[in-house]
Amino acid sequence: MAESIQKKSSGLAILLSLFWCGLGQVYNGKIVWGLILMVIYPLCIILLVVCILGVIGGTEEEAAAKGLIAVIFGIITLILWVYGMINAYEVAEKINKGELEP
């Protein structure tokens, strides 16, 4: 008897990743990758906030350096978030086509 593949909603995968990076991967059954994203994403946010708060005090040079680092972490965080949504969508579509197993 052939085992039926449970379809995944690519829209729901994107929506879950929109709320928290990695949730779409967990929904798709890619638990380890989802958990990795769910740990890296908040770490980037924490480092971003620390850098932003660090700009408040110190010398002008320190503030400029911390500001630059904050921009870098902001870009990394945004890229990670968008990547999580795109990856969740693509994996759900591949699962639905039978190219990947959930």
C-alpha positions in Angstrom: 0.0 0.0 0.0 1.4 3.4 -1.0 1.9 5.9 1.7 0.2 9.2 1.0 2.3 12.3 1.4 0.7 14.9 3.7 0.6 18.1 1.9 2.1 21.2 3.5 0.6 24.7 3.1 3.3 26.9 1.6 1.3 30.0 2.7 1.1 28.7 6.3 4.9 28.0 6.2 5.6 31.6 5.1 3.2 33.0 7.8 4.8 31.0 10.6 8.3 32.2 9.4 7.0 35.7 9.2 6.1 35.6 12.9 9.3 33.8 14.0 12.2 32.7 11.9 12.4 28.9 11.9 8.8 28.1 12.7 8.0 27.4 9.0 10.9 24.9 8.9 9.6 23.2 12.0 6.1 23.0 10.4 7.6 21.5 7.3 9.3 18.8 9.4 12.8 20.2 9.1 13.1 20.4 12.9 16.9 20.7 13.3 17.2 23.5 10.7 14.2 25.3 12.2 15.7 25.1 15.7 19.0 26.4 14.4 17.2 29.4 12.8 15.1 29.9 16.0 18.3 30.2 18.0 20.4 32.3 15.6 17.6 34.8 14.9 17.1 36.0 18.5 20.8 36.1 19.0 21.1 38.5 16.1 18.3 40.6 17.5 19.9 40.7 21.0 23.3 41.7 19.5 21.5 44.4 17.4 19.8 45.9 20.5 23.1 45.8 22.5 24.9 47.6 19.8 22.1 50.2 19.4 22.1 50.8 23.2 25.9 51.0 23.2 25.7 53.9 20.8 24.2 56.1 23.6 27.3 56.3 25.7 31.0 56.6 25.1 33.1 58.6 22.8 32.1 59.6 19.3 34.4 57.0 17.8 32.9 54.2 19.9 29.4 55.3 19.0 30.3 55.2 15.3 31.8 51.8 15.5 28.9 50.4 17.5 26.5 52.0 15.1 28.2 50.3 12.1 28.1 47.0 13.9 24.4 47.6 14.6 23.7 48.2 10.9 25.6 45.0 10.0 23.6 43.0 12.6 20.4 44.6 11.3 21.1 43.6 7.8 22.0 40.0 8.9 18.8 39.8 10.9 16.7 41.0 8.0 18.4 38.6 5.5 17.9 35.7 7.9 14.2 36.5 8.4 13.6 36.8 4.7 15.6 33.7 4.0 13.5 31.8 6.5 10.3 32.7 4.8 11.6 31.9 1.3 13.1 28.6 2.4 9.9 27.6 4.3 7.9 28.2 1.1 10.3 26.4 -1.2 10.5 23.3 1.1 6.7 23.1 1.5 6.4 23.3 -2.3 9.0 20.5 -2.8 7.3 18.4 -0.2 4.0 18.8 -2.1 5.6 17.9 -5.4 7.1 14.8 -3.8 10.7 16.0 -4.2 11.3 16.0 -0.4 10.0 14.0 2.5 8.5 15.9 5.4 
